[in-house]
Amino acid sequence: MTSFKGKSVHFDDKYLHVELEDGRIISTPMDWYPELRKASLNQLSNYSFICRGSGIEWPDLDYHLSIEAMLAERSRTKAA
């Protein structure tokens, strides 16, 4: 089982970028995450890695994201 561990999180106007401990960067559209898209820069900047680095938490937003889920190929147009 592959475990993806995050090192840092960055945002721009279109993408959420997560740098992994092994140097890879995962970039996914911000449109996939309406809760994050609506958040302020201060809220987005307040994150921490959880679950031994395999997830990200934004406590101000009560939002959690699995790094592995960022890689899953699935339709983001339907509610999970």
PyMOL CGO cylinders between C-alpha atoms (Angstrom):
from pymol import cmd
from pymol.cgo import CYLINDER

trace = [
    CYLINDER, 0.00, 0.00, 0.00, 1.42, 3.36, -1.03, 0.3, 1, 1, 1, 1, 1, 1,
    CYLINDER, 1.42, 3.36, -1.03, 1.34, 6.13, 1.51, 0.3, 1, 1, 1, 1, 1, 1,
    CYLINDER, 1.34, 6.13, 1.51, 1.52, 9.72, 0.34, 0.3, 1, 1, 1, 1, 1, 1,
    CYLINDER, 1.52, 9.72, 0.34, 2.91, 12.12, 2.95, 0.3, 1, 1, 1, 1, 1, 1,
    CYLINDER, 2.91, 12.12, 2.95, 2.53, 15.85, 2.54, 0.3, 1, 1, 1, 1, 1, 1,
    CYLINDER, 2.53, 15.85, 2.54, 5.25, 18.39, 3.12, 0.3, 1, 1, 1, 1, 1, 1,
    CYLINDER, 5.25, 18.39, 3.12, 3.59, 21.71, 2.17, 0.3, 1, 1, 1, 1, 1, 1,
    CYLINDER, 3.59, 21.71, 2.17, 0.43, 23.17, 0.66, 0.3, 1, 1, 1, 1, 1, 1,
    CYLINDER, 0.43, 23.17, 0.66, 0.24, 26.05, -1.81, 0.3, 1, 1, 1, 1, 1, 1,
    CYLINDER, 0.24, 26.05, -1.81, -2.62, 27.71, -3.69, 0.3, 1, 1, 1, 1, 1, 1,
    CYLINDER, -2.62, 27.71, -3.69, -3.03, 29.86, -6.73, 0.3, 1, 1, 1, 1, 1, 1,
    CYLINDER, -3.03, 29.86, -6.73, -6.13, 31.14, -8.52, 0.3, 1, 1, 1, 1, 1, 1,
    CYLINDER, -6.13, 31.14, -8.52, -6.85, 27.78, -10.13, 0.3, 1, 1, 1, 1, 1, 1,
    CYLINDER, -6.85, 27.78, -10.13, -5.05, 24.99, -8.29, 0.3, 1, 1, 1, 1, 1, 1,
    CYLINDER, -5.05, 24.99, -8.29, -4.37, 23.38, -4.94, 0.3, 1, 1, 1, 1, 1, 1,
    CYLINDER, -4.37, 23.38, -4.94, -0.75, 22.20, -4.90, 0.3, 1, 1, 1, 1, 1, 1,
    CYLINDER, -0.75, 22.20, -4.90, 0.53, 19.69, -2.36, 0.3, 1, 1, 1, 1, 1, 1,
    CYLINDER, 0.53, 19.69, -2.36, 4.24, 18.98, -2.20, 0.3, 1, 1, 1, 1, 1, 1,
    CYLINDER, 4.24, 18.98, -2.20, 4.98, 15.46, -1.00, 0.3, 1, 1, 1, 1, 1, 1,
    CYLINDER, 4.98, 15.46, -1.00, 7.92, 14.46, 1.19, 0.3, 1, 1, 1, 1, 1, 1,
    CYLINDER, 7.92, 14.46, 1.19, 9.48, 12.66, -1.79, 0.3, 1, 1, 1, 1, 1, 1,
    CYLINDER, 9.48, 12.66, -1.79, 9.52, 15.88, -3.86, 0.3, 1, 1, 1, 1, 1, 1,
    CYLINDER, 9.52, 15.88, -3.86, 6.53, 15.22, -6.11, 0.3, 1, 1, 1, 1, 1, 1,
    CYLINDER, 6.53, 15.22, -6.11, 3.82, 17.87, -6.39, 0.3, 1, 1, 1, 1, 1, 1,
    CYLINDER, 3.82, 17.87, -6.39, 0.14, 17.04, -6.81, 0.3, 1, 1, 1, 1, 1, 1,
    CYLINDER, 0.14, 17.04, -6.81, -1.98, 19.80, -8.34, 0.3, 1, 1, 1, 1, 1, 1,
    CYLINDER, -1.98, 19.80, -8.34, -5.76, 19.62, -8.54, 0.3, 1, 1, 1, 1, 1, 1,
    CYLINDER, -5.76, 19.62, -8.54, -8.33, 22.24, -9.57, 0.3, 1, 1, 1, 1, 1, 1,
    CYLINDER, -8.33, 22.24, -9.57, -9.64, 24.44, -6.77, 0.3, 1, 1, 1, 1, 1, 1,
    CYLINDER, -9.64, 24.44, -6.77, -13.09, 23.96, -8.34, 0.3, 1, 1, 1, 1, 1, 1,
    CYLINDER, -13.09, 23.96, -8.34, -13.01, 20.42, -6.91, 0.3, 1, 1, 1, 1, 1, 1,
    CYLINDER, -13.01, 20.42, -6.91, -13.12, 21.88, -3.40, 0.3, 1, 1, 1, 1, 1, 1,
    CYLINDER, -13.12, 21.88, -3.40, -15.95, 24.45, -3.06, 0.3, 1, 1, 1, 1, 1, 1,
    CYLINDER, -15.95, 24.45, -3.06, -15.27, 24.86, 0.66, 0.3, 1, 1, 1, 1, 1, 1,
    CYLINDER, -15.27, 24.86, 0.66, -11.67, 25.83, -0.04, 0.3, 1, 1, 1, 1, 1, 1,
    CYLINDER, -11.67, 25.83, -0.04, -12.57, 27.96, -3.05, 0.3, 1, 1, 1, 1, 1, 1,
    CYLINDER, -12.57, 27.96, -3.05, -14.82, 30.13, -0.86, 0.3, 1, 1, 1, 1, 1, 1,
    CYLINDER, -14.82, 30.13, -0.86, -12.29, 30.44, 1.98, 0.3, 1, 1, 1, 1, 1, 1,
    CYLINDER, -12.29, 30.44, 1.98, -10.15, 33.47, 2.77, 0.3, 1, 1, 1, 1, 1, 1,
    CYLINDER, -10.15, 33.47, 2.77, -6.38, 33.42, 2.33, 0.3, 1, 1, 1, 1, 1, 1,
    CYLINDER, -6.38, 33.42, 2.33, -5.98, 33.39, 6.12, 0.3, 1, 1, 1, 1, 1, 1,
    CYLINDER, -5.98, 33.39, 6.12, -8.25, 30.34, 6.39, 0.3, 1, 1, 1, 1, 1, 1,
    CYLINDER, -8.25, 30.34, 6.39, -6.38, 28.55, 3.60, 0.3, 1, 1, 1, 1, 1, 1,
    CYLINDER, -6.38, 28.55, 3.60, -3.03, 29.32, 5.19, 0.3, 1, 1, 1, 1, 1, 1,
    CYLINDER, -3.03, 29.32, 5.19, -4.13, 27.73, 8.47, 0.3, 1, 1, 1, 1, 1, 1,
    CYLINDER, -4.13, 27.73, 8.47, -3.69, 24.05, 7.64, 0.3, 1, 1, 1, 1, 1, 1,
    CYLINDER, -3.69, 24.05, 7.64, -1.94, 21.10, 9.21, 0.3, 1, 1, 1, 1, 1, 1,
    CYLINDER, -1.94, 21.10, 9.21, -1.10, 17.60, 8.11, 0.3, 1, 1, 1, 1, 1, 1,
    CYLINDER, -1.10, 17.60, 8.11, -3.02, 14.84, 9.89, 0.3, 1, 1, 1, 1, 1, 1,
    CYLINDER, -3.02, 14.84, 9.89, -3.03, 11.04, 9.86, 0.3, 1, 1, 1, 1, 1, 1,
    CYLINDER, -3.03, 11.04, 9.86, 0.77, 10.77, 9.75, 0.3, 1, 1, 1, 1, 1, 1,
    CYLINDER, 0.77, 10.77, 9.75, 0.97, 13.24, 6.90, 0.3, 1, 1, 1, 1, 1, 1,
    CYLINDER, 0.97, 13.24, 6.90, -1.51, 11.49, 4.61, 0.3, 1, 1, 1, 1, 1, 1,
    CYLINDER, -1.51, 11.49, 4.61, -4.26, 14.08, 5.08, 0.3, 1, 1, 1, 1, 1, 1,
    CYLINDER, -4.26, 14.08, 5.08, -4.71, 17.82, 5.38, 0.3, 1, 1, 1, 1, 1, 1,
    CYLINDER, -4.71, 17.82, 5.38, -6.93, 19.63, 7.85, 0.3, 1, 1, 1, 1, 1, 1,
    CYLINDER, -6.93, 19.63, 7.85, -8.18, 23.20, 7.71, 0.3, 1, 1, 1, 1, 1, 1,
    CYLINDER, -8.18, 23.20, 7.71, -9.51, 23.67, 11.27, 0.3, 1, 1, 1, 1, 1, 1,
    CYLINDER, -9.51, 23.67, 11.27, -11.08, 27.08, 10.59, 0.3, 1, 1, 1, 1, 1, 1,
    CYLINDER, -11.08, 27.08, 10.59, -13.17, 25.45, 7.86, 0.3, 1, 1, 1, 1, 1, 1,
    CYLINDER, -13.17, 25.45, 7.86, -13.72, 22.08, 9.55, 0.3, 1, 1, 1, 1, 1, 1,
    CYLINDER, -13.72, 22.08, 9.55, -12.48, 20.56, 6.28, 0.3, 1, 1, 1, 1, 1, 1,
    CYLINDER, -12.48, 20.56, 6.28, -10.31, 17.47, 5.80, 0.3, 1, 1, 1, 1, 1, 1,
    CYLINDER, -10.31, 17.47, 5.80, -8.75, 16.14, 2.61, 0.3, 1, 1, 1, 1, 1, 1,
    CYLINDER, -8.75, 16.14, 2.61, -6.93, 12.88, 1.96, 0.3, 1, 1, 1, 1, 1, 1,
    CYLINDER, -6.93, 12.88, 1.96, -3.89, 13.27, -0.28, 0.3, 1, 1, 1, 1, 1, 1,
    CYLINDER, -3.89, 13.27, -0.28, -4.70, 9.89, -1.83, 0.3, 1, 1, 1, 1, 1, 1,
    CYLINDER, -4.70, 9.89, -1.83, -8.20, 11.16, -2.69, 0.3, 1, 1, 1, 1, 1, 1,
    CYLINDER, -8.20, 11.16, -2.69, -6.61, 13.97, -4.69, 0.3, 1, 1, 1, 1, 1, 1,
    CYLINDER, -6.61, 13.97, -4.69, -5.23, 11.30, -7.03, 0.3, 1, 1, 1, 1, 1, 1,
    CYLINDER, -5.23, 11.30, -7.03, -8.49, 9.36, -7.41, 0.3, 1, 1, 1, 1, 1, 1,
    CYLINDER, -8.49, 9.36, -7.41, -10.08, 9.53, -10.82, 0.3, 1, 1, 1, 1, 1, 1,
    CYLINDER, -10.08, 9.53, -10.82, -13.72, 10.26, -10.13, 0.3, 1, 1, 1, 1, 1, 1,
    CYLINDER, -13.72, 10.26, -10.13, -16.31, 12.78, -11.10, 0.3, 1, 1, 1, 1, 1, 1,
    CYLINDER, -16.31, 12.78, -11.10, -16.20, 15.78, -8.84, 0.3, 1, 1, 1, 1, 1, 1,
    CYLINDER, -16.20, 15.78, -8.84, -19.54, 17.07, -10.05, 0.3, 1, 1, 1, 1, 1, 1,
    CYLINDER, -19.54, 17.07, -10.05, -21.55, 14.78, -7.78, 0.3, 1, 1, 1, 1, 1, 1,
    CYLINDER, -21.55, 14.78, -7.78, -21.68, 14.98, -4.01, 0.3, 1, 1, 1, 1, 1, 1,
    CYLINDER, -21.68, 14.98, -4.01, -19.65, 12.32, -2.29, 0.3, 1, 1, 1, 1, 1, 1,
]
cmd.load_cgo(trace, "trace")
